[in-house]
Amino acid sequence: MPVDNSVTSVGWSNRGQHLAIGTHNGDTQIWDTTKGKIVRTLGDHLARVSSVSWNGSIVSTGSRDRTIYSRDLRAKNSIVTKHVSHK
């Protein structure tokens, strides 16, 4: 990754096959660790992703842009909830 898009948070899925990586530019990358490749990139945050957490197929991310997204990765339009202005 380029220096301006460094890793800022990581979280393993419950089963341990997927890894969510939050980045400095606001993306969240979902990696399949058995294949060693990115399977999905989520780009809704406007600032660095400071926390990542899994609950089954739902991954939640918190960002310095003061939003929290929960996404169901089984769905194409994956945002389940959005919280704005958290502190």
N, C-alpha and C positions, 0 to 999 in steps of 0.2 A: 504494500500500500504506500502511496505517496505520503510524505511527511505531513501535509495538511489534512490528510484523511486517516489519521492514526486511530488505533483501537482505543476506545474509552470505556467499554464495558463488555462483559461476556456472560453467557448463561447457557448451561447444558439443558437439553430437553430431558423430561422425566425418564425416558428410555435410554438416553445417552447416545443416540445415533445422530442427532442434530445439535448444532451449536449456533446460537444467535450472537452476533458480534455487532455492538453499537460503535459507531464511528464519530469522529470529530465533526464531520460535515453534516450529520443528522441522518445518515442512512443506517439501516439495520440489515445486515447480511445474514441469511439463513444458510448454513453450510451442512451438507451431508458429509459427515466425517468418514464414513466407510468408503465413499467415492472420492473424497478430497476435492470437492468442488462446490461452488455457490449454486443453490437451487432457487433462491429468490432474494430479491433486494427490495426492501421497504423504504421509501424515501419521503415520508410525510413530515418529519421533524425539520425545523429550520435552524437548529443549533445542535451541539454535541449530545449524543445519547449517553446519559450518565447511569442508567440502570436498565437491566433486562431481567425478566422473570418468566418462567413457563408454568402453565397449568394445563397439562394434556396437550391439545393442539392449539391452545391459545397462548400467544406470547404478548407480554405487556412491556412497554418501553416508556421510560421517563426521560425528559430532555431538559436542557437548559433553556429551551424556548417556553418553558412553563406549561407544557402539555404532557399528558399521559395517554397513550393509545393502547388498547387491547385489541388484538387481531386474531381471528380464527383462520389459521393457515390452510384449512380445508376449503375455504371459500375464495372465489376470484376477487370479489370486492370485500376484503377481509376485515375492515374496521368494525368491531363490535361496539366499543364505547370509546369516547373521547372526553377527557377531563381537561379543562382549560384553567389556567392561572393557579396551578398548585404552587405551594411554597415549600 
